[in-house]
Amino acid sequence: MRKFYLLLLLIVFKNLAAQNKPFYLKINFINIKASDVRLSSALNSSIKLYDSKKYNNEKSYNINGEIQCVHMFRIVFVNENNEEIATGPFFVSPGQNTVTIFQKNKKFEIEDLSIYQDEYKENYLPALNSINNKIDNFQNLHNTDSNNEQDKILEQYELAKDSIIYDYALHNQNSFVAAWNLFDRINRRSFKFKTIHEEIYFKEPVKSSLIGVSCKKVLSNRKQLSIGSLFPNTLLSFNETAKIEKNEYKYIFVDFWYSSCSPCLAQMSHLSTLYKKYHSTKSLEIVSVSIDKKEKQSEMRKAIIENNMNWLQLWDLNQITVHDLGIHFFPTNFLLDSAYKILSINISLEDLEKILSN
């Protein structure tokens, strides 16, 4: 009986921990005129925000809302030059919070007296100082021009930064700072983030928190969709009228898109040319997955016709698939072999054409 009560208490405790709690944030601007102040988060959908209240001639703002756990935010505002500014991250807990924003060396700095900001400044940022300096120096040196070689060098720096952020989380598994920054980095880098070399087991209170659960899910998605893994066959067979379970093609190109996405539509002409050339020889099958909402159905169908997308079309109507797979940027593509093994992620159509022509 005592074990039953103990289990019941644990369940009640976890349910209480999962509930949203109110927070109150006062933002002070020092010698900065700010307007249109708002909060930005990698998990915006999880936050309940009430109306913000400004006072003292736009020098201070109060923002109230609800969060489930310690939350990492950035403040976005419009300055006196009508420029949209995004600050660095800071951390908000349920209850009362105060942050101060000031300008130093042309950068907007944040003063936040929470223990999480202490960890961020004293432990997390120093681990990144060396690689951040290399990235800044490289970008300052090549800020007026860009070419493939420079992009490759910069990407190597970014991969090194990915590794440092991942390792920080690996060695700080009870840290909200580690979990939030890892989640934020993966979302920003999307499938360019490839550093998942060892399992991370977050400890309480991070483990069962919103960010702990979200981080675990996005890491699982990245492992599931890493190069060399089998692409989830549920996607390629969820439409009973258009499935390719018995594949006859050497390569399968899976493309996620939507009808108002300009970069998505810009590639369709080249993709149509490749399809005409290589589909009949069983070298290439294309599967397009639209994430258009139901009210955009006519625009989606129009885009398919106008762009000669005469290949397999799937419709992720409620965006369940892209949500489960952790796909947030469009277009996103996957090149698969005949056994559905992932060969490349976000391959350029120029590189795809080289593969097909060999």
C-alpha positions as CSV (number, residue, x, y, z in Angstrom):
1,M,0.0,0.0,0.0
2,R,2.8,2.4,0.8
3,K,4.4,1.7,-2.6
4,F,1.0,2.6,-4.2
5,Y,0.9,5.9,-2.3
6,L,4.5,6.6,-3.3
7,L,3.7,5.9,-7.0
8,L,0.6,8.1,-6.7
9,L,2.6,10.9,-5.3
10,L,5.1,10.7,-8.1
11,I,2.4,10.8,-10.7
12,V,0.8,13.8,-9.0
13,F,4.2,15.5,-8.7
14,K,4.9,15.0,-12.4
15,N,1.5,16.3,-13.4
16,L,2.0,19.4,-11.3
17,A,5.5,19.9,-12.8
18,A,4.0,19.7,-16.4
19,Q,1.5,22.4,-15.8
20,N,2.1,26.0,-17.0
21,K,2.9,28.5,-14.3
22,P,2.7,32.3,-14.4
23,F,5.7,34.4,-15.0
24,Y,6.2,38.2,-14.8
25,L,9.0,39.8,-16.7
26,K,10.1,43.4,-16.4
27,I,12.4,44.6,-19.2
28,N,14.5,47.8,-18.7
29,F,16.1,49.6,-21.6
30,I,19.2,51.7,-20.7
31,N,19.7,54.6,-23.2
32,I,17.8,52.6,-25.8
33,K,14.5,53.7,-27.3
34,A,12.6,50.6,-28.1
35,S,9.2,49.8,-29.5
36,D,7.3,46.7,-30.7
37,V,8.9,44.7,-27.9
38,R,8.2,40.9,-28.0
39,L,9.7,37.7,-26.8
40,S,11.0,35.0,-29.2
41,S,11.6,31.4,-28.3
42,A,12.6,28.1,-30.0
43,L,9.3,26.8,-28.5
44,N,7.0,29.7,-29.1
45,S,4.0,27.4,-29.4
46,S,4.4,26.3,-25.7
47,I,4.1,29.8,-24.3
48,K,1.0,31.7,-23.2
49,L,1.6,35.4,-23.4
50,Y,-0.7,38.1,-22.2
51,D,-0.6,41.7,-23.4
52,S,2.6,43.5,-22.7
53,K,2.4,46.9,-21.0
54,K,4.8,49.7,-21.7
55,Y,5.5,52.6,-19.5
56,N,8.1,55.3,-18.6
57,N,8.4,56.6,-22.2
58,E,9.2,53.2,-23.7
59,K,12.1,52.6,-21.3
60,S,10.5,49.7,-19.5
61,Y,8.1,46.9,-20.4
62,N,6.2,44.4,-18.4
63,I,5.4,41.1,-20.1
64,N,3.3,38.5,-18.3
65,G,2.5,34.9,-19.3
66,E,2.7,31.3,-18.5
67,I,5.5,28.8,-19.0
68,Q,6.0,25.2,-17.9
69,C,9.6,25.3,-16.8
70,V,12.7,27.5,-17.1
71,H,12.5,29.1,-20.5
72,M,15.1,30.6,-22.8
73,F,14.0,33.7,-24.6
74,R,15.4,36.4,-26.9
75,I,13.9,39.9,-26.9
76,V,13.1,41.3,-30.3
77,F,12.4,45.0,-30.6
78,V,12.5,47.9,-33.1
79,N,15.1,50.6,-32.2
80,E,15.0,54.4,-33.0
81,N,16.5,53.8,-36.4
82,N,13.5,51.5,-37.2
83,E,15.8,48.4,-37.2
84,E,14.6,45.1,-35.8
85,I,17.0,44.0,-33.1
86,A,17.2,40.5,-31.5
87,T,19.2,40.2,-28.3
88,G,21.2,37.3,-27.1
89,P,19.4,34.6,-25.0
90,F,18.4,34.9,-21.4
91,F,16.4,32.7,-19.0
92,V,13.0,33.2,-17.4
93,S,11.6,31.2,-14.5
94,P,8.0,31.0,-13.2
95,G,7.5,34.0,-10.9
96,Q,9.2,37.4,-10.9
97,N,12.0,38.2,-13.4
98,T,13.9,41.4,-14.4
99,V,16.3,41.9,-17.3
100,T,18.2,45.0,-18.4
101,I,19.3,45.7,-21.9
102,F,22.1,48.1,-22.8
103,Q,24.4,48.8,-25.7
104,K,28.1,48.0,-25.4
105,N,30.6,48.2,-28.3
106,K,27.7,48.4,-30.8
107,K,26.3,45.2,-29.3
108,F,23.1,44.8,-27.3
109,E,24.0,43.2,-23.9
110,I,21.6,41.7,-21.4
111,E,22.0,41.8,-17.6
112,D,20.0,39.0,-16.0
113,L,20.7,38.1,-12.4
114,S,19.3,34.6,-12.5
115,I,21.5,31.5,-11.7
116,Y,20.8,30.3,-15.2
117,Q,22.3,33.4,-16.8
118,D,25.3,33.0,-14.5
119,E,25.9,29.5,-15.9
120,Y,25.4,30.8,-19.4
121,K,28.0,33.5,-19.0
122,E,30.5,31.8,-16.8
123,N,30.4,28.2,-18.2
124,Y,28.6,27.9,-21.5
125,L,29.9,31.0,-23.4
126,P,33.6,30.5,-22.4
127,A,33.4,27.0,-24.0
128,L,32.4,28.7,-27.3
129,N,34.7,31.7,-27.2
130,S,37.5,30.2,-29.3
131,I,35.3,28.9,-32.1
132,N,33.1,32.1,-32.1
133,N,36.2,34.2,-32.5
134,K,37.3,32.1,-35.4
135,I,33.9,32.5,-37.1
136,D,33.7,36.2,-36.4
137,N,37.3,36.8,-37.8
138,F,36.5,34.7,-40.9
139,Q,33.3,36.5,-41.6
140,N,34.9,39.9,-41.1
141,L,37.7,39.0,-43.5
142,H,35.2,37.8,-46.2
143,N,32.2,40.0,-45.5
144,T,32.1,41.4,-49.1
145,D,32.4,38.2,-51.1
146,S,31.5,34.5,-50.9
147,N,32.3,31.4,-52.8
148,N,32.0,27.7,-52.4
149,E,35.4,27.2,-50.8
150,Q,34.8,30.0,-48.2
151,D,31.3,28.5,-47.5
152,K,32.9,25.1,-46.9
153,I,35.5,26.5,-44.5
154,L,32.8,28.4,-42.6
155,E,30.7,25.2,-42.5
156,Q,33.6,23.4,-40.9
157,Y,33.7,26.1,-38.2
158,E,29.9,25.7,-37.6
159,L,30.3,21.9,-37.4
160,A,33.0,22.4,-34.7
161,K,30.6,24.7,-32.9
162,D,27.8,22.1,-33.1
163,S,30.2,19.6,-31.5
164,I,31.1,21.9,-28.6
165,I,27.4,22.6,-27.9
166,Y,26.5,18.9,-28.0
167,D,29.4,18.0,-25.7
168,Y,28.4,20.7,-23.2
169,A,24.9,19.1,-23.0
170,L,26.5,15.6,-22.7
171,H,28.5,16.7,-19.7
172,N,25.8,18.8,-18.1
173,Q,22.7,16.6,-18.3
174,N,21.0,18.4,-15.4
175,S,21.3,21.8,-17.0
176,F,18.4,23.8,-18.5
177,V,21.1,26.1,-20.1
178,A,22.6,23.0,-21.9
179,A,19.2,21.6,-23.0
180,W,17.8,24.9,-24.3
181,N,20.9,25.9,-26.2
182,L,21.2,22.4,-27.8
183,F,17.6,22.5,-28.8
184,D,17.9,26.0,-30.2
185,R,21.1,25.1,-32.1
186,I,19.5,22.1,-33.7
187,N,16.5,24.1,-34.8
188,R,18.6,26.9,-36.2
189,R,20.9,24.5,-38.1
190,S,18.3,22.0,-39.1
191,F,19.8,19.0,-40.9
192,K,23.2,20.7,-41.1
193,F,23.5,19.6,-37.4
194,K,25.1,16.2,-37.6
195,T,26.8,15.9,-34.2
196,I,25.0,13.1,-32.4
197,H,27.8,10.7,-31.4
198,E,26.6,9.6,-27.9
199,E,23.3,9.3,-26.2
200,I,22.3,12.2,-23.9
201,Y,20.3,11.2,-20.8
202,F,19.0,14.4,-19.2
203,K,18.5,14.2,-15.5
204,E,15.7,15.7,-13.4
205,P,14.3,18.3,-13.3
206,V,15.3,18.8,-17.0
207,K,14.4,15.3,-18.1
208,S,10.6,15.5,-17.6
209,S,10.4,19.2,-18.4
210,L,9.1,20.6,-21.7
211,I,12.6,21.4,-23.0
212,G,14.0,18.0,-21.8
213,V,11.2,16.1,-23.7
214,S,11.5,18.4,-26.7
215,C,15.2,18.0,-26.9
216,K,15.0,14.2,-26.6
217,K,12.5,14.1,-29.4
218,V,14.5,16.3,-31.8
219,L,17.7,14.3,-31.1
220,S,15.7,11.1,-31.9
221,N,14.5,12.7,-35.1
222,R,18.0,13.6,-36.2
223,K,19.3,10.0,-35.6
224,Q,16.3,8.6,-37.5
225,L,17.0,10.9,-40.4
226,S,20.8,10.8,-40.5
227,I,22.8,9.7,-43.6
228,G,23.0,6.0,-43.7
229,S,19.7,5.4,-41.9
230,L,16.5,4.0,-43.5
231,F,14.0,6.7,-44.4
232,P,10.7,6.1,-42.5
233,N,8.6,4.0,-44.8
234,T,5.4,5.2,-43.1
235,L,5.7,8.4,-45.1
236,L,6.2,6.6,-48.4
237,S,3.2,4.5,-47.9
238,F,0.6,6.5,-45.9
239,N,-1.3,7.5,-49.1
240,E,-3.0,4.3,-50.3
241,T,-3.5,5.6,-53.8
242,A,0.1,6.7,-54.2
243,K,2.6,4.5,-52.5
244,I,6.0,3.2,-53.7
245,E,6.5,0.2,-51.4
246,K,7.8,-1.8,-54.3
247,N,10.5,0.5,-55.6
248,E,11.9,0.1,-59.1
249,Y,14.1,3.2,-59.1
250,K,17.8,3.6,-58.4
251,Y,17.3,6.9,-56.6
252,I,14.3,8.4,-54.8
253,F,14.2,12.2,-54.2
254,V,11.8,13.2,-51.4
255,D,11.1,16.9,-51.3
256,F,9.1,18.8,-48.6
257,W,7.5,22.0,-49.9
258,Y,4.5,24.3,-49.8
259,S,2.8,26.5,-52.4
260,S,3.8,29.9,-51.2
261,C,7.4,29.0,-50.6
262,S,9.4,30.9,-53.2
263,P,12.7,28.8,-52.8
264,C,10.5,25.6,-53.1
265,L,9.0,26.7,-56.4
266,A,12.2,28.1,-57.8
267,Q,13.7,24.6,-58.0
268,M,10.7,23.0,-59.7
269,S,11.8,23.8,-63.3
270,H,15.2,22.1,-62.8
271,L,13.5,19.2,-61.0
272,S,11.0,18.8,-63.8
273,T,13.9,18.6,-66.3
274,L,15.6,15.9,-64.3
275,Y,12.4,13.9,-63.9
276,K,11.7,13.9,-67.7
277,K,15.3,12.8,-68.4
278,Y,15.8,10.1,-65.7
279,H,12.4,8.8,-64.7
280,S,11.8,6.7,-67.8
281,T,15.2,5.0,-67.4
282,K,14.2,4.0,-63.8
283,S,17.1,6.1,-62.5
284,L,14.9,8.6,-60.5
285,E,11.6,8.7,-58.7
286,I,10.5,12.0,-57.1
287,V,8.1,12.2,-54.1
288,S,6.9,15.7,-53.3
289,V,5.3,16.2,-49.9
290,S,3.2,19.4,-49.5
291,I,2.6,20.8,-46.0
292,D,-0.1,23.2,-47.3
293,K,-3.1,23.7,-45.0
294,K,-6.6,22.7,-46.1
295,E,-7.6,26.3,-47.1
296,K,-4.5,26.4,-49.4
297,Q,-5.6,23.3,-51.4
298,S,-6.4,25.2,-54.6
299,E,-3.1,27.1,-54.5
300,M,-1.3,23.8,-54.0
301,R,-3.0,22.2,-56.9
302,K,-2.4,25.2,-59.1
303,A,1.3,25.2,-58.2
304,I,1.6,21.5,-59.1
305,I,0.0,22.1,-62.5
306,E,1.9,25.3,-63.4
307,N,5.3,23.9,-62.4
308,N,4.8,20.6,-64.3
309,M,5.2,18.5,-61.1
310,N,4.2,15.3,-62.9
311,W,5.5,13.0,-60.2
312,L,4.2,11.4,-57.0
313,Q,2.4,14.0,-54.8
314,L,1.7,13.5,-51.1
315,W,-0.1,15.9,-48.8
316,D,0.8,16.2,-45.2
317,L,-2.5,17.9,-44.5
318,N,-2.1,18.6,-40.8
319,Q,1.7,18.7,-40.9
320,I,1.9,15.6,-38.7
321,T,4.7,14.1,-40.7
322,V,7.0,17.1,-40.7
323,H,6.3,17.7,-37.0
324,D,7.2,14.1,-36.1
325,L,10.3,14.2,-38.3
326,G,11.4,17.6,-36.9
327,I,11.4,19.3,-40.3
328,H,11.1,23.1,-39.8
329,F,12.7,24.6,-42.9
330,F,11.6,24.4,-46.6
331,P,12.4,23.1,-49.0
332,T,14.0,20.1,-47.3
333,N,15.0,17.1,-49.4
334,F,16.3,13.6,-48.9
335,L,18.0,11.5,-51.5
336,L,17.4,7.8,-51.0
337,D,18.8,4.7,-52.7
338,S,16.6,1.9,-54.0
339,A,16.4,0.4,-50.5
340,Y,15.3,3.7,-49.0
341,K,18.6,4.4,-47.3
342,I,19.4,8.1,-46.9
343,L,22.3,9.0,-49.1
344,S,22.1,12.8,-48.8
345,I,20.1,15.6,-47.0
346,N,19.4,18.9,-48.8
347,I,21.4,18.0,-51.8
348,S,21.6,20.7,-54.5
349,L,20.0,19.8,-57.8
350,E,23.3,20.4,-59.5
351,D,24.9,17.7,-57.3
352,L,21.9,15.4,-57.9
353,E,22.3,15.8,-61.7
354,K,26.0,14.8,-61.4
355,I,25.0,11.6,-59.5
356,L,22.3,10.8,-62.0
357,S,24.6,11.3,-65.0
358,N,27.2,8.9,-63.8
